[in-house]
Amino acid sequence: APKVWDRYDYLAGRLHDEQLTETEHQELINLTDVIESANVERLKCLIQLSKLRGVSLEQIMADLGIHPRGDEDK
């Protein structure tokens, strides 16, 4: 969800700037776990769809307009 990513970006920025509190650090760890779990589930579904369609994972992602985060302009 966009709110989750916004919060993650905010906390990651504070981590980068070495301004993260202990509470925020724990929140960042928890958000990272949530995001990673969601990505694993999404990837499993994409792999299953690619097998059903008989095309590569890369082709499924391109067909669906899914790009790695930060590659939205590609």
C-alpha positions as CSV (number, residue, x, y, z in Angstrom):
1,A,0.0,0.0,0.0
2,P,1.3,3.5,-0.7
3,K,1.0,4.5,3.0
4,V,3.3,1.6,3.9
5,W,5.8,2.6,1.3
6,D,5.7,6.2,2.3
7,R,6.4,5.3,5.9
8,Y,9.1,2.9,4.9
9,D,10.8,5.6,2.7
10,Y,10.6,8.1,5.6
11,L,12.1,5.7,8.1
12,A,14.8,4.6,5.6
13,G,15.7,8.2,5.1
14,R,16.0,8.8,8.8
15,L,18.2,5.7,9.1
16,H,20.4,7.0,6.3
17,D,20.7,10.3,8.1
18,E,21.5,8.5,11.3
19,Q,18.4,10.1,13.0
20,L,16.4,7.0,13.6
21,T,15.1,6.4,17.1
22,E,15.0,2.9,18.6
23,T,11.2,2.9,18.3
24,E,11.4,3.9,14.6
25,H,14.1,1.3,14.1
26,Q,11.9,-1.4,15.3
27,E,9.0,-0.1,13.2
28,L,11.4,-0.1,10.1
29,I,12.3,-3.7,10.8
30,N,8.6,-4.6,11.1
31,L,7.7,-2.8,7.9
32,T,10.6,-4.5,6.1
33,D,9.2,-7.9,7.2
34,V,5.7,-7.0,6.0
35,I,7.0,-5.8,2.6
36,E,9.2,-8.8,2.1
37,S,6.4,-11.2,2.9
38,A,4.1,-9.5,0.5
39,N,6.8,-9.5,-2.2
40,V,7.3,-13.3,-1.7
41,E,3.6,-14.0,-2.1
42,R,3.3,-11.7,-5.1
43,L,6.3,-13.4,-6.7
44,K,4.8,-16.9,-6.1
45,C,1.6,-15.8,-7.8
46,L,3.5,-14.3,-10.8
47,I,5.6,-17.5,-11.2
48,Q,2.4,-19.6,-11.1
49,L,0.8,-17.3,-13.8
50,S,3.9,-17.5,-16.0
51,K,3.7,-21.3,-15.8
52,L,0.0,-21.3,-16.6
53,R,0.6,-19.1,-19.6
54,G,3.8,-20.8,-20.7
55,V,5.8,-17.6,-20.8
56,S,8.7,-16.3,-18.8
57,L,8.4,-14.5,-15.5
58,E,9.9,-11.4,-17.1
59,Q,7.2,-11.5,-19.8
60,I,4.4,-11.7,-17.3
61,M,5.9,-8.8,-15.4
62,A,6.2,-6.7,-18.5
63,D,2.7,-7.6,-19.6
64,L,1.3,-6.5,-16.3
65,G,3.5,-3.4,-16.1
66,I,5.3,-4.6,-13.0
67,H,8.8,-3.2,-12.6
68,P,11.2,-3.4,-9.7
69,R,10.7,-0.4,-7.3
70,G,12.7,2.5,-8.6
71,D,12.3,1.3,-12.2
72,E,8.9,2.8,-12.8
73,D,10.1,5.0,-15.7
74,K,11.3,2.0,-17.7
